[in-house]
Amino acid sequence: MMHKYKSIEAKTCLAKKRVAFVGDSRIRQLFYSFVKIINPERREDGNKHTDISFQEDSSSVIVDFLWCPEANNSMKDRLIAWTHDSSPKPDVIILGAATWSIKMHSGSSQTLQQYKVNVTAMTVPLERLADHGEVYWVLQDPVNEEMLSENRKMITNQQLELYNKAAADALNRSKRNGKSRVRLLAASRQAALETITQSDDGLHLPESTRNIGAMVLMNSVCNKLLRPIDGSCCQKSPPPNLLQKLSACFFLGSAIVFLVLHVLGHNRHRRHVPPDVESIEEKKPMSAAVLLGPTGLFLALCRMGVIMSYFYLCDRADVFMKEQKFYTHATFFIPLVYIFVLGVFYNENSKETKLLNREQTDEWKGWMQLVILIYHISGASAFIPVYMHVRVLVAAYLFQTGYGHFSFFWLKGDFGLYRVCQVLFRLNFLVLVLCVVMDRPYQFYYFVPLVTFWFVIIYATLAIWPQILQKKANSSGMWHLGVLAKLLGLLLFICLFAYSQSLFESVFSVWPVAKLFELNASISEWWFRWRLDRFAVINGMLFAFIYLVLQKCQVLSEGKGEALFSARISNLLILFSIFSFITYSIWASSCKNKTECNEMHPYISVVHILAFILIRNIPGYARSLYSSFFAWFGKISLELFICQYHIWLAADTKGILVLIPGNPSLNIMVSTFVFVCVAHEISLITNDLAQVVIPKDSVSLLKRLGAVGLLSLVILGLDRGSHTPPGT
């Protein structure tokens, strides 16, 4: 993966450094493309067979081009002059030449032999200069032989390959400890194989290809210093920090304890169970009660440890390659068609026909999550209409958060600590483990902090006195006004925070709260994410309240095959919903600027969401069916969203994980299969651990919460000194 360096990044990397380009007109082209990264305003001045100098005063960067069209004594003398102790040495040297020699001597074999001798003679000063800085020998790019002028016809691709081989052989002989300090730069050559036909004269590369070569060079020089996430070349993975080492010891210790308990339990079982009974019981599956004992607990932690090892190898170690995303309409829309065909094919009758029943909401989460996954891996955020529609999907998840939790508290009236801890554990377990194992801040997995925050807000809104439940509301309609008053208070709270960024920042910048919401020592990302969908949750709560009241008043017809309302009202609502749905899509497709559209999004996304709900639920036949394919994915949608960061995508979502190089189709099939299996397994582990870690007994639960709080403070203290920033 290649990071696209901006001017300020290049200046930061090259501050007070000297870079020297030595060679012919092709090296001069590379020099200009490199300089334009530092200063995009710099233009070619027309000088050809002469030295050229560039200096950036603000960062004291000096970049020189030295005209040496042949690898001869003149080039060698320049290199030797730099090796003298009193001479200022360049920090980076880029050199190469061949076409001039081929042209001047008509491609004679004697010239090729002399070229090899000359390059061999230069290896000694080059190696000495490599001790001080970085030295790159640029392999010769191909030519378009058909477009070459008559005086360049002798510069053939066959000749260039011979010169490249001669240079590589000479430089490889100068290896120290089995490795040459002079690096061969071949990336632009490989790009030129595809683009040389676009050359104006057949010899010099098109500007786009030169820019690629310069950007590759910038990555090679700067990645190890600035460590950008999406620059996977030329930098080593950072060593594990203290928290990562402790987590590895914890999972390894869990595996050892599990093995000990398993062996002891197996031996005890064999001593006390008669042989005939043992043979029968071995055929029975292990019960949930056994699995959730001490052995089951350590088995779950052992499984989690294996999975976390896979996460670390995929996205923190240099084991697997990574590649960049390149958006095309085909890469997004074709997989979209495939999954919806599969989803429609696997349709079943739902067990209940109420509006937004559990099977339907699982289905809704499932297809939305699959769309979001395709959106991420295809890099479709670059296409604004797709970006705006996916923004609605995220808002729909938060809408469901408000709808689901409000419905539960309204109907069940369970505001106990056990319920709260269960929800918080299921939402946060995987992310908290990844924060430690992958060395990332909590806010990096932004959706989990978002839904966790809103769950706490929903709980606080409904739990504070007076607690208004359905039972109370049935006795008096005044309680309904109480609910509306609470929702109005929540709306005012949201508006206050949304229109006062200073207040928002002051609240969320206090330690240790800030540790949960900061990203790169700033809460600007949390502010953006929170504000973007600030009304989605309260919209879901209000919708749930209206629906439950209408349901209690028996206004709705939710029987199998029955339309939700009377025929006339149902038809009008469906027509209005379709019109609203299409109108929103037209508006989203006409968006030209993300910033302006994001400003409108919080106010109008609910229209799209409500239109979908009504279209999906008003017809009785639509409410009676659901897609088991989508519903299956919906049950693990949270795990899919989080796991994609490291074992399907790569470089913290900036690229794509490559398990099988050279075969993109096979690679995506294999990595997707593993990714889905891992997400499903983590879902099972989370459910198992939730039953063990969160006891129903209040006293035991409070003791564990105290222990967790103390452990959290210790981890936050350790994290202050050990956390590695995610990068640029």
KAKA-V653160 format. One record per residue. N is the residue number from 1. RES is the residue in three letters. PHI is phi in radians with two decimals (999 if undefined). NEAR is the number of other ideal C-beta (glycine too) atoms within 10 Angstrom. Layout:
N RES PHI NEAR
N RES PHI NEAR
This chain:
1 MET 999 21
2 MET -2.00 20
3 HIS -1.38 26
4 LYS -1.56 14
5 TYR -1.28 24
6 LYS -1.62 12
7 SER -0.99 15
8 ILE -1.14 11
9 GLU -1.19 19
10 ALA -1.10 24
11 LYS -1.13 18
12 THR -1.12 16
13 CYS -1.17 19
14 LEU -1.69 25
15 ALA -0.95 12
16 LYS 1.07 9
17 LYS -1.98 16
18 ARG -2.09 18
19 VAL -2.05 24
20 ALA -2.19 23
21 PHE -1.83 28
22 VAL -2.21 24
23 GLY 2.76 26
24 ASP -1.73 23
25 SER -1.16 15
26 ARG -1.22 24
27 ILE -1.15 20
28 ARG -1.10 22
29 GLN -1.07 22
30 LEU -1.11 25
31 PHE -1.04 25
32 TYR -1.12 21
33 SER -1.14 23
34 PHE -1.16 26
35 VAL -1.12 23
36 LYS -1.18 20
37 ILE -1.19 22
38 ILE -1.26 23
39 ASN -2.37 17
40 PRO -1.06 10
41 GLU -1.43 6
42 ARG -1.23 14
43 ARG -2.10 10
44 GLU -1.18 14
45 ASP -1.65 9
46 GLY 1.56 5
47 ASN -1.18 11
48 LYS -2.03 10
49 HIS -1.49 9
50 THR -2.75 9
51 ASP -1.32 11
52 ILE -2.34 18
53 SER -2.21 9
54 PHE -2.31 19
55 GLN -2.38 12
56 GLU -1.77 18
57 ASP -1.13 6
58 SER -1.11 9
59 SER -2.08 18
60 SER 1.01 13
61 VAL -1.58 22
62 ILE -2.10 18
63 VAL -2.20 25
64 ASP -1.99 16
65 PHE -1.99 25
66 LEU -1.97 21
67 TRP -1.31 18
68 CYS -2.45 23
69 PRO -1.25 21
70 GLU -2.24 21
71 ALA -1.45 30
72 ASN -2.32 17
73 ASN -1.12 12
74 SER -1.09 12
75 MET -1.17 23
76 LYS -1.11 18
77 ASP -1.11 11
78 ARG -1.08 17
79 LEU -1.17 22
80 ILE -1.11 17
81 ALA -1.05 11
82 TRP -1.27 18
83 THR -1.36 16
84 HIS -1.12 9
85 ASP -1.03 5
86 SER -1.42 4
87 SER -1.55 9
88 PRO -1.17 9
89 LYS -1.79 17
90 PRO -1.14 22
91 ASP -1.37 17
92 VAL -2.40 20
93 ILE -2.14 25
94 ILE -2.16 28
95 LEU -2.49 24
96 GLY 2.95 27
97 ALA -2.96 26
98 ALA -3.05 28
99 THR -1.08 25
100 TRP -1.13 18
101 SER -1.12 23
102 ILE -1.10 23
103 LYS -1.18 18
104 MET -1.19 13
105 HIS -2.05 16
106 SER 0.96 9
107 GLY 1.16 18
108 SER -1.26 13
109 SER -1.20 9
110 GLN -1.11 8
111 THR -1.14 18
112 LEU -1.10 19
113 GLN -1.12 11
114 GLN -1.15 17
115 TYR -1.05 23
116 LYS -1.15 18
117 VAL -1.11 13
118 ASN -1.15 20
119 VAL -1.13 26
120 THR -1.06 16
121 ALA -1.17 18
122 MET -1.45 25
123 THR -1.13 21
124 VAL -1.13 14
125 PRO -1.14 19
126 LEU -1.12 23
127 GLU -1.14 18
128 ARG -1.16 16
129 LEU -1.20 23
130 ALA -1.18 19
131 ASP -1.20 11
132 HIS -1.61 13
133 GLY -2.55 17
134 GLU -2.00 18
135 VAL -2.23 24
136 TYR -2.17 20
137 TRP -1.80 26
138 VAL -1.51 28
139 LEU -1.20 21
140 GLN -1.23 24
141 ASP -1.32 29
142 PRO -1.22 20
143 VAL -2.14 23
144 ASN -1.70 17
145 GLU -1.03 15
146 GLU -1.23 7
147 MET -1.66 14
148 LEU -1.17 18
149 SER -1.20 10
150 GLU -1.06 6
151 ASN -1.36 8
152 ARG -2.12 17
153 LYS -1.07 13
154 MET -1.32 16
155 ILE -1.48 23
156 THR -1.77 16
157 ASN -1.13 15
158 GLN -1.14 8
159 GLN -1.08 19
160 LEU -1.12 19
161 GLU -1.12 13
162 LEU -1.12 19
163 TYR -1.20 25
164 ASN -1.10 20
165 LYS -1.12 13
166 ALA -1.10 21
167 ALA -1.16 26
168 ALA -1.12 16
169 ASP -1.09 12
170 ALA -1.13 23
171 LEU -1.25 22
172 ASN -1.20 13
173 ARG -1.23 11
174 SER -1.61 17
175 LYS -1.08 13
176 ARG -1.98 10
177 ASN 0.96 5
178 GLY 1.40 5
179 LYS -2.51 7
180 SER -1.38 20
181 ARG -1.42 18
182 VAL -1.57 22
183 ARG -1.62 16
184 LEU -1.59 17
185 LEU -1.72 18
186 ALA -2.13 17
187 ALA -1.13 19
188 SER -1.15 25
189 ARG -1.10 20
190 GLN -1.17 15
191 ALA -1.17 20
192 ALA -1.17 24
193 LEU -1.02 12
194 GLU -1.63 10
195 THR -2.11 18
196 ILE -1.10 22
197 THR -1.14 12
198 GLN -1.57 13
199 SER -1.15 19
200 ASP -1.29 11
201 ASP -2.13 11
202 GLY 1.52 18
203 LEU -1.86 21
204 HIS -1.57 18
205 LEU -1.28 26
206 PRO -1.12 16
207 GLU -1.03 14
208 SER -1.06 11
209 THR -1.26 24
210 ARG -1.08 24
211 ASN -1.14 20
212 ILE -1.10 20
213 GLY -1.04 26
214 ALA -1.18 23
215 MET -1.22 21
216 VAL -1.08 19
217 LEU -1.11 24
218 MET -1.11 24
219 ASN -1.08 24
220 SER -1.13 21
221 VAL -1.39 23
222 CYS -1.83 23
223 ASN -1.02 24
224 LYS -1.24 14
225 LEU -1.64 12
226 LEU -1.58 17
227 ARG 0.90 18
228 PRO -1.20 22
229 ILE -1.09 18
230 ASP -1.62 21
231 GLY -2.05 27
232 SER -1.48 24
233 CYS -1.59 15
234 CYS 1.10 16
235 GLN -2.56 19
236 LYS -1.52 9
237 SER -1.16 13
238 PRO -1.15 11
239 PRO -1.15 8
240 PRO -1.07 18
241 ASN -1.49 16
242 LEU -1.08 11
243 LEU -1.12 18
244 GLN -1.14 20
245 LYS -1.14 12
246 LEU -1.14 15
247 SER -1.16 20
248 ALA -1.11 17
249 CYS -1.11 10
250 PHE -1.11 13
251 PHE -1.18 21
252 LEU -1.14 13
253 GLY -1.09 14
254 SER -1.09 19
255 ALA -1.12 17
256 ILE -1.16 12
257 VAL -1.08 17
258 PHE -1.05 21
259 LEU -1.09 13
260 VAL -1.12 12
261 LEU -1.10 17
262 HIS -1.13 14
263 VAL -1.15 10
264 LEU -1.11 11
265 GLY -1.16 14
266 HIS -1.18 11
267 ASN -1.16 10
268 ARG -1.10 10
269 HIS -1.13 12
270 ARG -1.20 10
271 ARG -1.29 7
272 HIS -1.80 9
273 VAL -1.84 14
274 PRO -1.02 8
275 PRO -0.97 8
276 ASP -1.19 8
277 VAL -1.21 10
278 GLU -1.04 12
279 SER -1.13 10
280 ILE -1.33 11
281 GLU -1.22 11
282 GLU -1.12 9
283 LYS -1.49 6
284 LYS -1.53 7
285 PRO -1.21 7
286 MET -1.17 11
287 SER -1.29 10
288 ALA -1.10 10
289 ALA -1.10 8
290 VAL -1.18 11
291 LEU -1.09 16
292 LEU -1.58 16
293 GLY -1.40 14
294 PRO -0.97 12
295 THR -1.10 19
296 GLY -1.10 21
297 LEU -1.07 20
298 PHE -1.27 20
299 LEU -1.13 23
300 ALA -1.09 22
301 LEU -1.16 19
302 CYS -1.12 21
303 ARG -1.07 19
304 MET -1.14 22
305 GLY -1.11 20
306 VAL -1.09 12
307 ILE -1.14 22
308 MET -1.14 22
309 SER -1.09 15
310 TYR -1.14 14
311 PHE -0.99 18
312 TYR -1.12 21
313 LEU -1.14 14
314 CYS -1.25 23
315 ASP -2.25 24
316 ARG -2.28 17
317 ALA -1.77 11
318 ASP -1.58 10
319 VAL -1.67 12
320 PHE -1.96 17
321 MET -1.35 18
322 LYS -2.33 19
323 GLU -2.29 16
324 GLN -1.48 16
325 LYS -1.51 19
326 PHE -2.36 10
327 TYR -1.33 15
328 THR -2.39 12
329 HIS -1.04 11
330 ALA -1.15 9
331 THR -1.18 16
332 PHE -1.70 18
333 PHE -1.40 14
334 ILE -1.15 12
335 PRO -1.05 17
336 LEU -1.08 18
337 VAL -1.12 9
338 TYR -1.01 12
339 ILE -1.21 18
340 PHE -1.29 16
341 VAL -1.12 9
342 LEU -1.10 13
343 GLY -1.09 20
344 VAL -1.21 12
345 PHE -1.12 9
346 TYR -1.61 13
347 ASN -1.85 14
348 GLU -2.40 13
349 ASN -1.32 10
350 SER -1.38 19
351 LYS -1.27 9
352 GLU -2.33 12
353 THR -2.06 22
354 LYS -1.29 15
355 LEU -1.07 18
356 LEU 0.88 19
357 ASN -1.20 17
358 ARG -1.03 16
359 GLU -1.11 20
360 GLN -1.22 25
361 THR -1.18 16
362 ASP -1.10 20
363 GLU -1.06 25
364 TRP -1.06 25
365 LYS -1.07 24
366 GLY -1.13 25
367 TRP -1.22 21
368 MET -1.13 22
369 GLN -1.14 23
370 LEU -1.12 23
371 VAL -1.10 20
372 ILE -1.13 20
373 LEU -1.10 22
374 ILE -1.11 20
375 TYR -1.03 20
376 HIS -1.25 19
377 ILE -1.29 22
378 SER -1.57 24
379 GLY 1.19 18
380 ALA -1.28 25
381 SER -1.10 15
382 ALA -1.24 11
383 PHE -1.79 17
384 ILE -1.02 17
385 PRO -1.00 16
386 VAL -1.18 22
387 TYR -0.98 17
388 MET -1.20 23
389 HIS -1.22 18
390 VAL -1.21 19
391 ARG -1.03 21
392 VAL -1.16 23
393 LEU -1.12 19
394 VAL -1.11 21
395 ALA -1.08 25
396 ALA -1.15 22
397 TYR -1.06 23
398 LEU -1.21 24
399 PHE -1.02 27
400 GLN -1.13 21
401 THR -1.04 21
402 GLY -1.13 25
403 TYR -1.11 23
404 GLY -1.17 18
405 HIS -1.24 23
406 PHE -1.09 25
407 SER -1.06 19
408 PHE -1.10 16
409 PHE -1.16 23
410 TRP -1.18 20
411 LEU -1.46 13
412 LYS -1.58 12
413 GLY 1.17 15
414 ASP -1.65 11
415 PHE -1.85 14
416 GLY -1.19 14
417 LEU -1.11 13
418 TYR -1.04 14
419 ARG -1.06 15
420 VAL -1.07 16
421 CYS -1.14 18
422 GLN -1.04 16
423 VAL -1.12 19
424 LEU -1.10 15
425 PHE -1.16 16
426 ARG -1.13 16
427 LEU -1.27 19
428 ASN -1.93 18
429 PHE -0.96 19
430 LEU -1.08 24
431 VAL -1.13 19
432 LEU -1.13 16
433 VAL -1.13 19
434 LEU -1.17 22
435 CYS -1.01 22
436 VAL -1.41 19
437 VAL -1.19 23
438 MET -1.70 21
439 ASP 0.98 22
440 ARG -2.29 21
441 PRO -1.25 20
442 TYR -0.99 20
443 GLN -1.21 23
444 PHE -1.03 20
445 TYR -1.63 20
446 TYR -1.02 17
447 PHE -1.20 17
448 VAL -1.17 21
449 PRO -0.99 22
450 LEU -1.16 22
451 VAL -1.24 20
452 THR -1.15 18
453 PHE -1.01 17
454 TRP -1.24 22
455 PHE -1.10 19
456 VAL -1.09 13
457 ILE -1.14 18
458 ILE -1.06 22
459 TYR -1.05 17
460 ALA -1.11 11
461 THR -1.08 20
462 LEU -1.54 22
463 ALA -1.47 12
464 ILE -1.16 11
465 TRP -1.13 5
466 PRO -1.50 9
467 GLN -1.33 12
468 ILE -1.78 21
469 LEU -2.00 18
470 GLN -1.08 16
471 LYS -1.08 11
472 LYS -1.18 16
473 ALA -1.11 20
474 ASN -1.16 10
475 SER -1.37 8
476 SER -2.71 10
477 GLY -1.20 9
478 MET -1.10 10
479 TRP -1.12 17
480 HIS -1.08 14
481 LEU -1.13 12
482 GLY -1.10 15
483 VAL -1.10 22
484 LEU -1.09 13
485 ALA -1.12 11
486 LYS -1.12 17
487 LEU -1.15 17
488 LEU -1.14 11
489 GLY -1.08 12
490 LEU -1.13 20
491 LEU -1.08 14
492 LEU -1.12 10
493 PHE -1.06 14
494 ILE -1.12 18
495 CYS -1.10 12
496 LEU -1.04 11
497 PHE -1.24 17
498 ALA -1.21 16
499 TYR -1.82 10
500 SER -2.40 12
501 GLN -1.12 13
502 SER -1.11 7
503 LEU -1.12 12
504 PHE -1.02 19
505 GLU -1.18 16
506 SER -1.16 10
507 VAL -1.27 14
508 PHE -1.66 19
509 SER -1.81 13
510 VAL -1.54 8
511 TRP -1.29 9
512 PRO -1.59 10
513 VAL -1.02 12
514 ALA -1.04 17
515 LYS -1.10 17
516 LEU -1.48 16
517 PHE -2.14 24
518 GLU -1.47 19
519 LEU -2.37 19
520 ASN 0.99 14
521 ALA 1.09 8
522 SER -2.50 14
523 ILE -1.78 22
524 SER -1.08 12
525 GLU -1.17 16
526 TRP -1.12 23
527 TRP -1.04 17
528 PHE -1.11 11
529 ARG -1.15 19
530 TRP -1.13 21
531 ARG -1.24 18
532 LEU -1.11 18
533 ASP -2.17 22
534 ARG -1.17 19
535 PHE -1.73 21
536 ALA -1.11 26
537 VAL -1.19 29
538 ILE -1.18 24
539 ASN -1.08 20
540 GLY -1.14 27
541 MET -1.14 29
542 LEU -1.14 20
543 PHE -1.09 21
544 ALA -1.08 23
545 PHE -1.08 21
546 ILE -1.09 10
547 TYR -1.10 20
548 LEU -1.17 17
549 VAL -1.18 16
550 LEU -1.11 14
551 GLN -1.13 13
552 LYS -1.17 12
553 CYS -1.42 8
554 GLN 1.02 8
555 VAL -1.44 11
556 LEU -1.67 17
557 SER -1.89 14
558 GLU -1.96 17
559 GLY -1.26 12
560 LYS -1.11 12
561 GLY 1.45 11
562 GLU -1.60 16
563 ALA -1.19 22
564 LEU -1.15 22
565 PHE -2.19 18
566 SER -1.11 10
567 ALA -0.99 8
568 ARG -1.16 8
569 ILE -1.11 12
570 SER -1.06 18
571 ASN -1.11 13
572 LEU -1.11 12
573 LEU -1.14 18
574 ILE -1.15 18
575 LEU -1.08 10
576 PHE -1.13 12
577 SER -1.15 20
578 ILE -1.09 13
579 PHE -1.06 11
580 SER -1.12 18
581 PHE -1.05 17
582 ILE -1.18 11
583 THR -1.06 14
584 TYR -1.08 19
585 SER -1.09 15
586 ILE -1.13 10
587 TRP -1.08 16
588 ALA -1.11 23
589 SER -1.27 13
590 SER -1.63 11
591 CYS -1.10 16
592 LYS -1.95 7
593 ASN -2.38 9
594 LYS -1.08 14
595 THR -1.07 6
596 GLU -1.15 10
597 CYS -1.19 19
598 ASN -1.13 16
599 GLU -1.18 12
600 MET -1.43 13
601 HIS -0.93 23
602 PRO -1.04 19
603 TYR -1.54 10
604 ILE -2.01 16
605 SER -1.10 26
606 VAL -1.12 20
607 VAL -1.09 16
608 HIS -1.13 25
609 ILE -1.14 22
610 LEU -1.14 17
611 ALA -1.08 21
612 PHE -1.10 16
613 ILE -1.05 20
614 LEU -1.20 21
615 ILE -1.09 16
616 ARG -1.34 17
617 ASN -2.02 21
618 ILE -1.12 19
619 PRO -1.21 16
620 GLY -1.12 17
621 TYR -1.17 11
622 ALA -1.23 15
623 ARG -1.27 25
624 SER -1.53 16
625 LEU -2.07 15
626 TYR -2.64 27
627 SER -1.63 24
628 SER -1.17 15
629 PHE -1.11 21
630 PHE -1.18 27
631 ALA -1.10 23
632 TRP -1.09 15
633 PHE -1.21 24
634 GLY -1.11 25
635 LYS -1.22 15
636 ILE -2.09 22
637 SER -1.09 23
638 LEU -1.12 23
639 GLU -1.13 22
640 LEU -1.10 25
641 PHE -1.10 22
642 ILE -1.37 17
643 CYS -1.13 25
644 GLN -1.03 21
645 TYR -0.98 21
646 HIS -2.20 25
647 ILE -2.13 21
648 TRP -2.27 23
649 LEU -1.43 23
650 ALA -2.65 26
651 ALA 0.87 22
652 ASP 0.94 17
653 THR 1.36 18
654 LYS -1.32 19
655 GLY -2.39 23
656 ILE -2.12 24
657 LEU -1.23 23
658 VAL -2.03 20
659 LEU -1.51 16
660 ILE -2.19 15
661 PRO -1.13 10
662 GLY 1.50 8
663 ASN -2.44 12
664 PRO -1.01 12
665 SER -1.15 8
666 LEU -1.13 11
667 ASN -1.06 18
668 ILE -1.21 19
669 MET -1.18 12
670 VAL -1.18 13
671 SER -1.13 22
672 THR -1.18 14
673 PHE -1.06 10
674 VAL -1.11 17
675 PHE -1.03 22
676 VAL -1.18 18
677 CYS -1.08 11
678 VAL -1.14 19
679 ALA -1.07 24
680 HIS -1.14 17
681 GLU -1.15 17
682 ILE -1.12 23
683 SER -1.05 19
684 LEU -1.14 13
685 ILE -1.08 20
686 THR -1.06 22
687 ASN -1.11 12
688 ASP -1.11 20
689 LEU -1.19 19
690 ALA -1.06 15
691 GLN -1.26 15
692 VAL -1.59 14
693 VAL -1.30 17
694 ILE -1.83 21
695 PRO -1.34 15
696 LYS -1.36 11
697 ASP -1.20 10
698 SER -1.11 11
699 VAL -1.12 8
700 SER -1.08 11
701 LEU -1.12 17
702 LEU -1.11 12
703 LYS -1.09 12
704 ARG -1.20 15
705 LEU -1.12 13
706 GLY -1.10 10
707 ALA -1.13 10
708 VAL -1.13 13
709 GLY -1.08 10
710 LEU -1.14 10
711 LEU -1.08 10
712 SER -1.09 13
713 LEU -1.12 11
714 VAL -1.11 10
715 ILE -1.11 17
716 LEU -1.09 14
717 GLY -1.14 11
718 LEU -1.15 15
719 ASP -1.17 17
720 ARG -1.05 10
721 GLY -1.79 9
722 SER -2.08 16
723 HIS -1.28 16
724 THR -1.74 13
725 PRO -1.03 13
726 PRO -1.07 16
727 GLY 2.02 17
728 THR -1.38 17
